[in-house]
Amino acid sequence: MEDPVLLDVDRGVATITLNRPERLNAMTTPLVEALLQSVEAAAADPAVSVVVLTGAGRGFCAGGDVSTRTEEDVAPRPSFEEDVAAARRVMGLTELLHDMPKATIAKVNGPCAGAGMAMACACDLRYAAESAVFTTAFLTVGASGDHGLTWTLPRLIGATKARELFLLPDRLRADEAERIGLVTRTVPDADLTATVDAVAERLAASPPLALRLLKQNLVDAEHVSLGEVLDLETERLLRCFRDDESTAAARRFLEKGARPAQT
């Protein structure tokens, strides 16, 4: 039996691949457990600066595998509270993707639904193949939502459009997803891997401390006041000024006489 999740680390980039292509990488308990372990490993690895999340085959992630909702699968644990605790633990996936002090990229190579869409929205950047489609899907399958999508999606596209996508969960094409700000960039299917590889390599070449502290600034800014952000930015900026790799990056910039790279 193949591993439900694959983890590959190369030159500072950890690529995590959901590996149930025959089911469009729909999530089962074994897959979620393996995915949580892989994300935790990437988050804890000091050699990793960038995490890329993608799916094997023609899908990114079709959400939870509804076909596994059988009597055995949903049999209650000794208490409802333990059920809640177990589910909350695995939902920490999206929290890790959003909060870890590393750049996270969703490489959306196909259908992206439900919890899969939540994981993509928890990442810093989302690149989608032209053939990709998005849907919240929850209401369609009798679910109220999970993995924090009700928190991330309104922040990405605004409350009005987010509520529409939740309450009327139609399929959203990749070009429309880019237009409303859900996707960073849409590219031809054949160009997706090269595009994401180039972005990941560029990020991995950044001064590690500066990248880590910038990510922490972005996360903290969602929760604290402007004054608190300024306090955090000041302390972290001065740490960069005292960091050898950050200083070397500034020196290289001056030596090249270059302008900041344009995206």
Legacy VTK file of the C-alpha trace (Angstrom):
# vtk DataFile Version 3.0
C-alpha trace
ASCII
DATASET POLYDATA
POINTS 263 float
0.000 0.000 0.000
1.379 3.394 -1.008
1.998 6.094 1.571
-1.015 8.440 1.769
1.302 11.448 1.994
4.749 11.982 0.496
7.354 14.354 1.958
10.414 15.455 0.019
12.974 18.026 1.197
15.382 19.555 -1.294
17.486 22.723 -0.945
15.341 24.271 1.739
11.989 23.382 0.147
9.714 20.726 1.657
7.163 19.398 -0.822
4.206 17.617 0.786
2.060 15.626 -1.627
-1.332 14.142 -0.819
-1.204 10.711 -2.405
-4.680 9.307 -3.073
-4.940 10.247 -6.751
-7.688 7.708 -7.429
-9.957 9.684 -5.039
-8.690 13.168 -5.980
-6.733 13.057 -2.700
-9.897 13.134 -0.609
-9.030 13.024 3.075
-9.382 9.917 5.202
-8.228 9.377 8.785
-4.909 7.746 7.727
-4.232 10.532 5.219
-5.003 13.288 7.727
-2.773 11.692 10.357
0.082 11.305 7.877
-0.416 14.841 6.601
-0.316 16.265 10.112
2.933 14.416 10.794
4.481 15.689 7.546
3.468 19.303 8.164
4.764 19.112 11.742
8.055 17.654 10.497
8.475 20.393 7.899
7.606 23.097 10.425
10.204 21.776 12.872
13.006 21.200 10.350
15.552 24.049 10.583
16.763 23.216 7.068
13.333 24.034 5.594
12.411 27.603 4.664
9.518 26.889 2.287
6.687 24.348 2.351
4.812 23.436 -0.838
1.524 21.556 -0.497
0.080 19.756 -3.520
-1.782 16.664 -4.649
-0.831 13.642 -6.727
-2.538 13.034 -10.040
-5.183 15.394 -11.370
-6.529 16.721 -8.066
-5.312 18.917 -5.219
-7.731 17.726 -2.532
-11.443 16.992 -2.853
-12.021 17.586 0.851
-13.098 14.859 3.240
-13.862 11.500 1.675
-17.635 11.357 2.122
-17.656 7.672 1.162
-15.982 6.822 4.477
-18.837 8.218 6.565
-20.090 4.757 7.568
-21.462 3.506 10.864
-18.024 2.215 11.833
-16.226 5.425 10.861
-18.519 7.706 12.837
-18.987 5.427 15.859
-18.594 7.682 18.908
-15.564 7.509 21.132
-16.110 7.124 24.906
-17.302 10.733 25.057
-18.320 13.534 22.732
-15.583 15.653 24.273
-12.949 13.136 23.150
-14.427 13.184 19.658
-14.112 16.956 19.629
-10.537 16.853 20.958
-9.449 14.334 18.319
-10.980 16.345 15.493
-9.512 19.588 16.789
-6.041 18.059 16.893
-6.029 17.216 13.189
-7.573 20.571 12.307
-4.315 21.998 13.622
-3.067 21.293 10.089
-4.351 24.595 8.782
-3.154 26.428 11.869
0.357 25.108 11.242
0.278 26.056 7.561
-0.892 29.547 8.414
1.270 30.218 11.481
4.553 28.369 10.927
7.523 30.743 10.501
8.161 29.490 6.977
6.670 30.479 3.639
3.850 28.143 2.600
2.632 27.632 -0.958
-0.434 25.755 -2.199
0.223 24.254 -5.627
-3.376 23.702 -6.744
-3.168 21.276 -9.623
-6.852 20.329 -9.828
-10.129 20.169 -7.884
-9.858 21.915 -4.514
-12.837 21.492 -2.198
-13.875 21.671 1.444
-10.968 20.954 3.755
-8.679 21.008 0.719
-9.731 24.570 -0.019
-9.211 25.391 3.656
-5.630 24.115 3.534
-4.937 26.098 0.369
-6.353 29.265 1.955
-4.176 28.754 5.029
-1.042 29.003 2.874
0.743 32.275 2.170
0.565 31.881 -1.606
-1.741 29.925 -3.920
-0.830 29.072 -7.512
-3.480 27.314 -9.564
-3.520 25.433 -12.827
-6.054 26.776 -15.313
-8.031 23.548 -15.013
-8.358 23.834 -11.210
-11.765 24.439 -9.664
-12.684 25.539 -6.140
-15.748 24.935 -3.988
-16.429 25.184 -0.272
-18.609 22.049 -0.644
-19.554 21.821 3.043
-23.276 22.541 2.780
-23.575 20.201 -0.200
-22.474 17.227 1.912
-24.299 18.206 5.080
-21.338 19.699 6.927
-20.943 23.035 8.701
-17.295 23.576 7.769
-13.882 22.782 9.190
-10.170 23.510 9.065
-10.705 27.234 9.581
-12.033 28.164 6.145
-14.669 30.440 7.700
-11.730 32.394 9.184
-9.333 32.466 6.219
-11.678 32.879 3.252
-13.342 36.168 4.319
-9.894 37.620 4.997
-8.792 36.757 1.483
-11.831 37.778 -0.563
-14.111 39.764 1.775
-17.114 38.770 3.843
-19.797 39.248 1.171
-18.233 36.977 -1.451
-17.135 34.454 1.160
-20.677 34.069 2.473
-21.925 33.530 -1.057
-19.372 30.780 -1.641
-20.306 29.083 1.634
-24.089 29.346 1.301
-24.215 28.703 -2.455
-21.274 26.315 -2.896
-20.963 26.323 -6.662
-17.755 25.509 -8.515
-15.395 28.441 -9.013
-13.009 28.371 -11.957
-9.360 29.203 -11.435
-9.471 32.419 -13.462
-12.411 33.687 -11.406
-10.630 32.620 -8.211
-7.686 34.787 -9.249
-9.969 37.707 -10.135
-11.534 37.798 -6.647
-8.194 37.434 -4.859
-8.485 33.807 -3.789
-5.566 32.712 -5.984
-2.198 34.442 -6.235
-1.792 33.494 -9.886
-3.349 31.153 -12.425
-1.037 29.558 -14.979
-1.400 26.999 -17.772
-1.452 23.450 -16.422
1.848 22.617 -18.095
3.554 25.598 -16.420
2.351 25.054 -12.847
5.287 23.006 -11.585
7.918 25.290 -13.106
6.149 28.382 -11.754
5.896 27.060 -8.206
9.445 25.687 -8.293
10.788 29.108 -9.287
8.866 30.872 -6.516
9.913 28.295 -3.910
13.566 28.524 -4.940
13.465 32.308 -4.768
11.983 32.223 -1.277
14.419 29.533 -0.117
17.292 31.779 -1.216
16.080 34.572 1.080
17.939 35.245 4.354
16.363 32.640 6.690
15.991 34.886 9.727
14.451 37.743 7.744
11.976 35.375 6.059
11.020 33.797 9.360
10.515 37.100 11.149
8.596 38.604 8.232
6.196 35.648 8.332
5.766 36.156 12.080
5.013 39.844 11.494
2.307 38.944 8.986
0.698 36.446 11.346
0.864 38.726 14.383
-0.576 41.666 12.431
-3.855 39.748 12.081
-4.397 39.688 15.835
-2.837 42.716 17.523
-3.028 46.516 17.433
-0.902 48.760 15.238
1.157 49.803 18.258
1.874 46.186 19.124
2.831 45.492 15.502
5.280 48.395 15.595
6.818 47.041 18.798
7.262 43.601 17.234
8.555 44.961 13.928
11.122 47.146 15.670
12.581 44.298 17.720
12.629 41.892 14.778
14.086 44.419 12.346
17.021 45.088 14.657
17.577 41.336 14.978
17.905 41.201 11.181
20.413 44.072 11.263
22.564 41.955 13.571
22.235 38.775 11.521
25.144 37.836 9.247
23.042 36.328 6.435
20.627 39.264 6.390
23.533 41.702 6.301
25.154 39.723 3.485
21.917 39.990 1.479
21.923 43.770 1.907
25.568 43.897 0.833
24.847 41.843 -2.306
21.996 44.186 -3.160
24.259 47.218 -2.898
27.044 45.568 -4.907
24.677 44.770 -7.762
23.194 48.256 -7.738
19.906 46.505 -8.393
16.357 47.499 -7.674
14.062 45.214 -5.648
12.830 42.350 -7.823
9.334 42.795 -9.255
6.755 40.019 -8.987
LINES 1 264
263 0 1 2 3 4 5 6 7 8 9 10 11 12 13 14 15 16 17 18 19 20 21 22 23 24 25 26 27 28 29 30 31 32 33 34 35 36 37 38 39 40 41 42 43 44 45 46 47 48 49 50 51 52 53 54 55 56 57 58 59 60 61 62 63 64 65 66 67 68 69 70 71 72 73 74 75 76 77 78 79 80 81 82 83 84 85 86 87 88 89 90 91 92 93 94 95 96 97 98 99 100 101 102 103 104 105 106 107 108 109 110 111 112 113 114 115 116 117 118 119 120 121 122 123 124 125 126 127 128 129 130 131 132 133 134 135 136 137 138 139 140 141 142 143 144 145 146 147 148 149 150 151 152 153 154 155 156 157 158 159 160 161 162 163 164 165 166 167 168 169 170 171 172 173 174 175 176 177 178 179 180 181 182 183 184 185 186 187 188 189 190 191 192 193 194 195 196 197 198 199 200 201 202 203 204 205 206 207 208 209 210 211 212 213 214 215 216 217 218 219 220 221 222 223 224 225 226 227 228 229 230 231 232 233 234 235 236 237 238 239 240 241 242 243 244 245 246 247 248 249 250 251 252 253 254 255 256 257 258 259 260 261 262
